Amino acid sequence: MRIGVMTGPERGDSARKAARMLDDARWAEEAGFDTVWVPQVPTDFDALTAIALMSTVTTRIELGTAVVPVHAQHPIALARQALSAHAAARGRLALGVGASHHWIVRDMLGLPYEKPAAYLRDYIEVLGTGVSGASSVDVTNERFTVHNPLGLAPVAPLPVLVAALGPVMLRIAGERADGTVLWMADERAVAEHVAPRITKAAAAAGRPAPRIVAGIPVCLCEPSRVDEARERANRILGEAEISPNYQRLLEYGDARDVGDLCAAGDEEAIAARFKRFADAGVTDLSVRLLPIGEGREQLVASKLRTRDAVAAIAREFR
């Protein structure tokens, strides 16, 4: 199992945020991680721009989006942007995309959010052709009629991963993409719901075994503070409370909230949790560092301790 770290949307002005993301990417590569994952949050930094910037201070590490919502731009525009970032990164981009949630697409952007799986299926058909190296994207389906010359070829194969939580989305990800990017999926949900469905769909379509990228919060702490870490995870990462897509995914596992998903405790406890995800079928783990403490000084110290511990644990999985 490959292990990466999640960075990007946190508080701070734009200039400091950009500098911090570069520092995070540089550190992740030096620490030996496999991937840096950048979420696309509606109110925050553009993920593909962040990756293009990160590519200037790294040479080896894969740089992935987790994930870019597809409703916000035409698939040709996203293909062009992704190919540009991929070229800047010298072939190290993993493009994670998703249909997002009603509270972003409908309530924030004012766009229809009807049949998101069908929309994503048609979108991926255009996007996949766009990043494939085809000199012209000629796709006609229910939602798109595209005849667009495209002279920007990928510098290396560009993997496309789909945020797939339900059965239909998992089938689409297996049939048309290179894998899935998950959030709010625990070990049982991966082993019994995600991995069997997406793997079966990929095999039926004659595609290689898919990547399964699972995002989880991680906090290094004394066993006596595990509940504190879980409570903080629920307080700052509690999207499941307003996202039906996540609520339905939770039903496939044992976790009831993001606090249950958090790998918290000492190094041994965190490593054991990582192994359970690997055994469940996860190919890539995306770690969201979760600090605890009172005040900025304690939070920074907690984050640094956690990231160093995760880096040491990651080396054991190679």
Secondary structure as GFF3:
##gff-version 3
##sequence-region A 1 318
A	DSSP	beta_strand	2	6	.	.	.	ID=ss1
A	DSSP	alpha_helix	14	30	.	.	.	ID=ss2
A	DSSP	beta_strand	35	38	.	.	.	ID=ss3
A	DSSP	alpha_helix	47	54	.	.	.	ID=ss4
A	DSSP	beta_strand	62	65	.	.	.	ID=ss5
A	DSSP	beta_strand	68	69	.	.	.	ID=ss6
A	DSSP	three_ten_helix	70	72	.	.	.	ID=ss7
A	DSSP	alpha_helix	75	88	.	.	.	ID=ss8
A	DSSP	beta_strand	93	98	.	.	.	ID=ss9
A	DSSP	alpha_helix	102	105	.	.	.	ID=ss10
A	DSSP	alpha_helix	116	130	.	.	.	ID=ss11
A	DSSP	beta_strand	136	140	.	.	.	ID=ss12
A	DSSP	beta_strand	145	149	.	.	.	ID=ss13
A	DSSP	beta_strand	160	162	.	.	.	ID=ss14
A	DSSP	alpha_helix	167	176	.	.	.	ID=ss15
A	DSSP	beta_strand	179	183	.	.	.	ID=ss16
A	DSSP	alpha_helix	187	189	.	.	.	ID=ss17
A	DSSP	pi_helix	190	194	.	.	.	ID=ss18
A	DSSP	alpha_helix	195	204	.	.	.	ID=ss19
A	DSSP	beta_strand	211	220	.	.	.	ID=ss20
A	DSSP	three_ten_helix	223	225	.	.	.	ID=ss21
A	DSSP	alpha_helix	226	236	.	.	.	ID=ss22
A	DSSP	three_ten_helix	239	241	.	.	.	ID=ss23
A	DSSP	alpha_helix	244	250	.	.	.	ID=ss24
A	DSSP	alpha_helix	258	261	.	.	.	ID=ss25
A	DSSP	beta_strand	263	265	.	.	.	ID=ss26
A	DSSP	alpha_helix	267	280	.	.	.	ID=ss27
A	DSSP	beta_strand	284	289	.	.	.	ID=ss28
A	DSSP	alpha_helix	295	316	.	.	.	ID=ss29
###
